[in-house]
Amino acid sequence: MRTALLVFLSGFLLLQAAEFELYTQEFKREQPTKIGTVASYAEAIREARNTVVNISTRKSVQTRGHHLSPFFNDPFFRQFFERHHSPVPRERIERSLGSGVIITHDGYIVTNNHVVEGAESIIVSLAGSSEEHEAKLIGTDPKSDLAVIKIGATDLSPIRFFNSDRVEVGDVVFAIGNPFGVGETVTSGIVSATNRSGVGIVEYEDFIQTDAAINPGNSGGALINSTGALIGINSAILTRSGASHGVGFSIPSNMVRQIATALIDEGEFVRAWLGVSIGNLDEDSEEFYGRRDGAVITGVEPGSPAEAAGMRRGDLVIRVNDRPISDSLALRNTIGSFTPGQRVDIRIVRDKRERTLKVTLGSADRSDAGRPEALQEGVATYKGMSVTTISEQQRSQLRLGRSQGGVVVTAIEENSPAARVGLRRGDVVVQVESTEIKSLEDFKKATRGDNRKRIYLLRQGGMLMTVL
């Protein structure tokens, strides 16, 4: 059993389009070999260091505790008071430190959502200065763990953005932040992996993984390459002790640009919607399609952008624009990185032949406005329960193997037949009568009609059966 813990490292809206400085120079990768020289990245790092800021937050937290007796610190008396007295609410002030990166000349700063979430005050200290600036929260996107704040300072030096799609495993990188509140610190390493997802940190994951030391307080800081340009915003680490063990995750700069632009211009980031149910290839389908990568379309929603573009059940999506699609999660994350109205080229395999479909993406806020959740992956209802395909995040939370089929229960209507027999959110329906459930379409077909049906489901590792 894996025992590692995922640990988060802990204005007025201007009505004009956000502009970011881009790294546009040509570059090549090489290893210094000249004898008698010192390999140094001081010049590249110096410019980037001035763009990374320290963020201090303050928020009030309601807790419940006993302060009726000085004996309460003793475990025996504390247990007595807990049994015989009601808890006394109290308020405590919680302070935390994090980092951020200046992205515009006029004071916009990007950081992690978890650094500023719930903060009553946000104080920013610029590199090389003891002066503090009070920041305003411009917008947040919890699904990617990004946020934008703004300070009143002007003529700042923003970071240059690198195209994170060009980042490769083995690239030398540097993490800049304020770990443990000791002051600005730079650590080095390499890119260990790209397009890392299924970690279970946030809903939309497309991380750059690095072995550069990232510790508490580095959250929201910069991950730069040897040109001094931003390739990611540091977000979390995988650790057993709370300190860095060489497995850190950064949000790629292309995602940062996309989301930060929307937060600055609109105050929110609305994700694009394709309107399909998706699944992964198994051994049989790999042989059928003649390849091991891609996301299988298992259903197309009526009236969706996918239907308008001519997508069909059975299409295998292998590329969106220039980005290869390895599996269903990669397709979900890629579509979620776009905004409504964007036009994309989706490369598919149909009838053993590749073809490209041009799709104008819709808006995913349909689900936020009250429509059934997870429209992108589809939803079905039966006798008061709503089910959807199992996401990678749900697999991690429910401790399901990658080969485990079924659909997951996402909602139960009060006083419905499903509620009366004790079905719960998080149950995984694996079979209805004699039909094994491998997809949402299987579930829809198996639950047609009003006759009573045996439902087989997984709950906390055990198999149960009920009748609806």
Backbone hydrogen bonds, N-H to C=O, Kabsch-Sander energy under -0.5 kcal/mol:
donor,donor_aa,acceptor,acceptor_aa,energy
5,L,239,T,-3.2
7,V,5,L,-0.6
7,V,237,I,-2.3
8,F,6,L,-0.5
9,L,235,S,-1.3
10,S,8,F,-1.1
14,L,12,F,-0.5
16,Q,14,L,-1.4
23,Y,161,F,-2.6
24,T,22,L,-0.8
37,T,34,K,-1.1
39,A,37,T,-0.6
40,S,38,V,-0.5
45,I,41,Y,-2.5
46,R,42,A,-2.5
47,E,43,E,-1.1
48,A,44,A,-1.0
49,R,45,I,-2.8
50,N,46,R,-1.0
51,T,48,A,-1.8
52,V,48,A,-0.6
52,V,49,R,-1.0
53,V,100,G,-2.5
54,N,125,S,-2.4
55,I,98,G,-2.7
56,S,123,I,-2.9
57,T,96,S,-2.4
58,R,121,S,-1.7
59,K,94,E,-2.1
61,V,92,R,-3.2
63,T,90,R,-3.2
65,G,88,V,-2.4
72,F,69,S,-1.7
73,N,70,P,-0.8
74,D,71,F,-2.0
78,R,74,D,-2.7
79,Q,75,P,-2.1
80,F,76,F,-1.6
81,F,77,F,-2.6
82,E,78,R,-2.2
83,R,79,Q,-1.3
84,H,80,F,-1.7
85,H,81,F,-2.0
88,V,65,G,-2.5
90,R,63,T,-3.2
92,R,61,V,-2.5
94,E,59,K,-3.4
94,E,92,R,-0.6
95,R,93,I,-0.5
96,S,57,T,-1.5
98,G,55,I,-2.5
99,S,219,S,-3.1
100,G,53,V,-1.8
101,V,110,V,-2.4
102,I,51,T,-3.1
103,I,108,Y,-2.7
104,T,108,Y,-1.1
107,G,104,T,-1.1
109,I,149,I,-3.0
110,V,101,V,-2.5
111,T,147,A,-2.5
113,N,145,D,-0.5
115,V,112,N,-0.8
116,V,112,N,-1.0
116,V,113,N,-0.6
117,E,113,N,-1.7
119,A,116,V,-2.2
120,E,58,R,-2.9
121,S,58,R,-1.5
123,I,56,S,-3.1
124,V,133,H,-3.3
125,S,54,N,-2.4
126,L,131,E,-0.8
129,S,126,L,-1.6
133,H,124,V,-2.8
135,A,122,I,-3.1
136,K,150,K,-2.6
138,I,136,K,-0.6
138,I,148,V,-2.5
139,G,148,V,-1.5
141,D,146,L,-3.0
144,S,141,D,-1.8
145,D,141,D,-1.1
146,L,141,D,-1.7
147,A,111,T,-2.2
148,V,139,G,-2.6
149,I,109,I,-2.7
150,K,136,K,-2.0
151,I,107,G,-1.8
156,L,105,H,-2.3
159,I,102,I,-2.5
161,F,21,E,-2.4
162,F,230,L,-2.7
164,S,162,F,-1.0
166,R,163,N,-2.1
167,V,164,S,-1.2
170,G,191,V,-2.1
171,D,168,E,-2.1
173,V,189,G,-2.5
174,F,224,I,-2.4
175,A,187,T,-2.4
176,I,174,F,-0.5
176,I,222,A,-2.9
177,G,185,T,-1.9
178,N,217,G,-1.0
180,F,216,P,-3.4
181,G,178,N,-1.5
182,V,179,P,-2.0
185,T,177,G,-2.6
187,T,175,A,-2.2
189,G,173,V,-2.1
191,V,171,D,-1.8
192,S,190,I,-0.6
192,S,209,Q,-2.8
193,A,209,Q,-1.5
196,R,207,F,-2.9
204,Y,143,K,-2.6
205,E,203,E,-0.7
207,F,196,R,-2.3
208,I,250,S,-2.8
209,Q,193,A,-2.7
209,Q,207,F,-0.6
210,T,248,G,-2.1
211,D,190,I,-1.5
213,A,188,S,-0.5
218,N,215,N,-2.6
220,G,234,N,-2.8
221,G,218,N,-2.7
222,A,176,I,-1.2
223,L,232,G,-2.6
224,I,174,F,-2.7
224,I,222,A,-0.5
225,N,229,A,-1.8
226,S,172,V,-0.7
228,G,225,N,-2.1
230,L,160,R,-3.4
231,I,223,L,-3.1
232,G,223,L,-1.5
233,I,251,I,-2.0
234,N,221,G,-2.1
234,N,232,G,-0.5
235,S,249,F,-2.7
236,A,249,F,-1.4
237,I,7,V,-2.0
238,L,247,V,-2.6
239,T,5,L,-2.6
239,T,237,I,-0.6
248,G,210,T,-2.6
249,F,236,A,-2.9
250,S,208,I,-2.3
251,I,233,I,-2.9
253,S,231,I,-2.0
255,M,252,P,-0.5
256,V,252,P,-2.0
257,R,253,S,-2.8
258,Q,254,N,-2.0
259,I,255,M,-2.5
260,A,256,V,-3.0
261,T,257,R,-2.3
262,A,258,Q,-1.5
263,L,259,I,-2.5
264,I,260,A,-2.4
265,D,261,T,-2.7
266,E,262,A,-3.1
267,G,262,A,-1.0
267,G,263,L,-0.7
268,E,262,A,-0.8
270,V,268,E,-0.5
271,R,269,F,-0.5
272,A,335,I,-0.6
272,A,338,F,-1.7
273,W,362,G,-1.7
276,V,376,Q,-0.8
277,S,299,G,-2.8
279,G,296,V,-2.0
286,E,282,D,-2.5
287,E,283,E,-1.6
288,F,284,D,-1.9
289,Y,285,S,-2.9
290,G,286,E,-1.6
291,R,286,E,-1.1
294,G,326,S,-1.1
295,A,317,V,-2.0
296,V,279,G,-2.5
297,I,315,D,-2.9
298,T,277,S,-2.3
298,T,296,V,-0.7
299,G,277,S,-1.2
301,E,275,G,-2.4
304,S,301,E,-1.8
306,A,274,L,-2.0
308,A,304,S,-2.1
309,A,305,P,-1.7
310,G,306,A,-0.5
310,G,307,E,-1.2
311,M,306,A,-2.6
314,G,297,I,-3.6
315,D,312,R,-1.9
316,L,349,V,-1.8
317,V,295,A,-2.9
317,V,315,D,-0.6
318,I,316,L,-0.5
318,I,347,R,-2.7
319,R,347,R,-1.4
320,V,323,R,-2.6
321,N,345,D,-3.7
323,R,320,V,-2.4
325,I,318,I,-2.4
326,S,324,P,-0.6
331,L,327,D,-1.7
332,R,328,S,-2.4
333,N,329,L,-2.7
334,T,330,A,-2.2
335,I,331,L,-2.7
336,G,332,R,-2.2
337,S,333,N,-0.6
337,S,334,T,-1.1
338,F,335,I,-1.5
341,G,361,L,-2.5
342,Q,339,T,-1.8
344,V,342,Q,-0.5
344,V,359,V,-2.9
346,I,344,V,-0.6
346,I,357,L,-3.2
347,R,319,R,-2.9
347,R,345,D,-0.6
348,I,355,R,-2.9
349,V,316,L,-1.9
350,R,348,I,-0.5
350,R,353,R,-3.1
353,R,350,R,-1.7
355,R,348,I,-2.2
357,L,346,I,-2.8
359,V,344,V,-2.9
359,V,357,L,-0.6
361,L,342,Q,-2.6
361,L,359,V,-0.7
362,G,273,W,-2.5
364,A,271,R,-2.9
366,R,363,S,-0.8
367,S,364,A,-1.3
368,D,364,A,-0.6
369,A,365,D,-1.5
370,G,367,S,-1.3
371,R,366,R,-1.9
377,E,374,A,-0.7
378,G,374,A,-1.1
380,A,387,V,-2.3
382,Y,385,M,-2.2
385,M,382,Y,-1.7
386,S,411,A,-2.5
387,V,380,A,-3.1
388,T,408,V,-2.0
390,I,406,G,-0.5
391,S,389,T,-0.6
395,R,391,S,-2.2
396,S,392,E,-1.9
397,Q,393,Q,-2.5
398,L,394,Q,-3.0
399,R,395,R,-0.6
399,R,396,S,-0.5
400,L,395,R,-2.5
404,Q,401,G,-1.4
407,V,429,V,-1.8
408,V,388,T,-2.5
409,V,427,D,-2.9
410,T,386,S,-2.9
411,A,386,S,-1.2
413,E,384,G,-3.2
416,S,413,E,-1.6
418,A,383,K,-2.2
420,R,416,S,-2.4
421,V,417,P,-1.5
422,G,419,A,-1.1
423,L,418,A,-2.2
426,G,409,V,-2.8
427,D,424,R,-1.7
428,V,458,L,-2.1
429,V,407,V,-2.6
429,V,427,D,-0.6
430,V,428,V,-0.6
430,V,456,Y,-2.2
431,Q,456,Y,-1.5
432,V,435,T,-2.4
433,E,454,R,-2.7
435,T,432,V,-2.5
436,E,434,S,-0.6
437,I,430,V,-2.6
438,K,436,E,-0.7
443,F,439,S,-1.6
444,K,440,L,-2.4
445,K,441,E,-2.3
446,A,442,D,-2.5
447,T,443,F,-1.6
448,R,445,K,-1.1
455,I,466,T,-3.6
456,Y,431,Q,-2.9
456,Y,454,R,-0.5
457,L,464,L,-2.5
458,L,428,V,-2.7
459,R,462,G,-2.7
462,G,459,R,-2.0
464,L,457,L,-3.1
466,T,455,I,-2.3
468,L,453,K,-2.9
